[in-house]
Amino acid sequence: MPDPFIQTLPLNQPAIHVEVAPGGEIILRGSFTSANDGSIVDAATTTWPKDSPGGGSVDAGGLVDFEAGGFHMTSRDIATHEVHAVATGEGGAACSALGVASPCLPLRVQKQAVSRLLTVNDWVSSLKGGIAVETVAPPVVYVPPSTVPYLGVAGGIVAAAVLGVLTLRYRKRHAESPSGQLLALGRRVREKLAGADGVVAAPLRPAIETALKALREKRIDATSAEGKRIATVLARVEVRLEESAKRARADEEQQAADELVREFESALEAADEATLAHKN
């Protein structure tokens, strides 16, 4: 673990940025004593002496507004004036308002001065002492050996999911590219050949397979003049196959209709014969 970084909390700035990652801890040690009213102010509390107008007491309010700076206070010791806080990873509202990067330590000197009917300069001038700010890196998480297989499985699942997403994105981009569109056209023509008339499909099938192989091996650039020629020819073949399929369906439909008409005519003739036989 790297050595902790220690800096002094200044009183002449409304807030200071603290370089700490989310989950990292800061420790503030020390306090100030006011020559104006004798109060002892640390980062999180204010201790009033016994001879103060209201008697001895401790207020839960010190020099720093931790929550507004993107920190969460985890502990404080009013006797040793030691305060621990952890960076939440959320942007501090006071930091952005004061033009300081998050996380930061916003000072409450203005509020404290107003509560004492003093100017900020008079209040700050009355404070003697100091507070040190120590930055601690986030703790290293201990992983029990027994959990390693489960973490490995979980990591494998996550990796597979990420790989699947990346593969889908790659395939989508490739399908939308000129080469992908030309290859898709060739495959579409090959599928239509499977249902086409044998007489039409027989001479076309070898040419389609040759074109698909050249496209897969990237021997033809879809954006070049030759690639555009191939696309034009494939489009013409596709149109011819669709027209051939339509004619075949029309012929089949006509044949089916002719058979139905013949059946109806045969039925009507049989009905007419039955009627004549009944009259006789």
N, C-alpha and C positions, 0 to 999 in steps of 0.2 A: 504494500500500500504506500502511495507517495506521502511525503511529509505534509502535514497540514499547513495551510497558508493563513497567516495572522495579519490583520490590519486593524487600525484604530478607527473607532466610530467618530467621524467628525461632526461638530455641531453647527458648522457654518454652511451646510448644504441641506436642502429639504429631504434628500434621499440619496443613498449610494447603492450602486449595483454590486451584487455579490456573485462572483463566478462560481456557481455550484450547479451540478446536474440534478434533475428531478430525483428525489429520494436521498440526495446528499444532505448531510447535517451541518448546521452551523452552531457554534457555542459562543455565547457572549458572556464575558466575565468582567466584573468591575461595576463601578457606580460613580455618580456625581453627588456632591453635597452642595446645597444652595446656601449662599451667604445671606440670602434675603429672608428665608423662613426656616432654615435649618433642616429642611426635608432632604432625605436621601433618595435619589432617583436612579434606578438601574434600568435595564432594557425592558423589563416587564412589570415592575412594581414601584410604588412610591411609599416610603416609610416616613411617618411623621414622628417627631420626638415627643417625649412625654410632656414637655412644657409648651407645646403648641396649643393654640386656642381650643381646639377640639380634643386635645389629649392625644396620647400615643396611639397610632393605628397604622394599618398597612392598606393601601389602595391597589386594586388590581388594574393598574394603568401605569406604564413606564414611558420610556423615551421612544420606543419603537412600536409601530402598528404592523404586527407580523402578517395578519390575514390579508391586509391591503397590499402587502408586498409580495404575495405568492408563497408565504411560509405558513406552516402550522406549528405552533408552539407545543412541544411535547413535555417539557418540565421546566420548573423554575425553583430556585432556592433563595428565599428572602434573606437568609442569614449570610450565605456566601456570595450572594448576588450573581449566581450563575444561571443562565437561561439556555435551554436547548430547543432548537426548532429544525424542522425538516422542510425542504423545498417540495412543494406540491406538484410542480410541473405546469400549473395553471398561471396564466398571465396576471400579474398584480394590477388591480385597478388604479392604485395610487401611482405605480411606476409609470404607466402610460400617461397619466394626467400630468406628471411632473417631468416628463420627457426623459425618463431613465429606463434603461433596459431591465426587463424582468429576469430573475427575481431581484428584489431590492429591499432595502430597509428604510421605509419612510419614517421620518422623525415627527414626534408629536409636540415639538417645542412651542408651536404657535398656540395649540389648545392649552398647554400648560401655562403659557404666559397670559392668555386671556383669562383663565380661571383665577389668576393671581392679580389681575388688573395691572399687568406690566406689559411693556413692549417686548417683542421677541429679543431685541438686542440686550435689553436690561436683564431679561431672564437668563439668556445664554451667558452673559457676563458674570452672573452670580454663581454659575456652576463651576465647581472645582473638582477635579478627579479625571477619570477616563474609563472607557469601556473598550476592551479588545475583542475583535471578531475573528474567530477561528473557523476555517472552512475544512470540513472533513469529507472525504470521498464516500460515496455510497458503500455500504458493507458488501463484502463478497458473500453470495448466497451459498451455503453449504448444501451439497447434493448428496444424500446418503447413497451408498453403492447399490442398495436394494432397489432404488428408483431408476437407476440408469437404464435398464431394459425398457421400462415404460416410457422414459423420456426419448429413448431411441425410436420406439414405435411411433410416438407422437411426432417426433421430428421427421420421421419418414412419411407420415401422413401429410404433414404440412408441406414437405418438399414435393410430394407427388401432386398435391393440389396446386402448388405454385407452378410446377412444370406443366400441369394440364392447362392452366390458364394461359401460360405463355405459348403453349402449342396451339391452342385455339386462336389466340391473337395472330400468331404467325400464319396459320392457315387462312384466316380471314383476310389478312393483308395480301397474301399470295393470290387468293381467289379474286381479289379486287384489282390486282395488277394486270397489265396487258397480257403478259405471258400466261397468267392464271386463267384469264378469260378465254384466250385462244385454246388452251388445253381443255377447258370445260366445253368449248364448242366442239372440239374433236371428239370428246367422250360422248357428248350428246348425240352427235351424228352416228357414232358406233352403236349406241343403244337403239337408235331408230332403225339402223340396218338390220338388227336382230328380228324386227317385226315386219320388215319389208318383203316384197316379193322376191323369191330366189333369183329370178332372172335379172332383177335390178340390182340386188345386193351382191351377187357373185363377183362382178368385175370391180365393184367399189371397195369391197372389204379389204383386199391387200393394200390398196392405196391409203385407206384410212389408218390401218395399223402402222404403215411406214411413216405417215405424218405424225401420229401420236408418239412413236419412238423418237423421232427427231426432236419433237417438242420437249419430251421428258429429258432427253440428253442435252437440251439447250443448244442444239446445233442450228436452231432457227430463232432469231430475235424477233419477238412479236411486234416491236416498234419499228422494225426496218421495213423497207419496201417489199422484200421477199416475204416477210411475215404477214404483211397486209395482203399480199397476193394469196397466201395460203388461207387467210381468214375469209377472203372473198369467195374462194372456191368452196370452202367448207360451208359457208352460208348458202351458196347456190345448191350444193348437194342436199343440205338440210331442207331447203324449200322443195326440191324435187321429191325427196322422200315423203314430205308431208302431203304433197299433192298426190303422190302415188298411193299413200295410205288412205287419203280421202276418197280417191276413185275406188280403191278396193272395198272400203266400207260402203260406198254408194252401190257398188255392184252386189255386195252381199245383201244390202238392204233390199235392192230391187229383186234379187233372187228369192229372198224370204217373202217379199210381198207377192211375187208371182206364184209361189207355192200356196200361199194363203188364198189368193184369188181362185186358183184352180180348185182348191179344196171347197171353197164356197160354191163355185159353179157346179162341182160334182154333187155337193149336198143339195143344191137347188134342183138339179136334174133328177136326183133320186127322189126328192119330195114331189116333183111333178109326176113322175112315173107312179109313185104310190097313190097320188090323188086320182089319176086316170084309172088305175086298177080298182080302186075302191068304188068309183062310179060304175064301172062295168060289172 
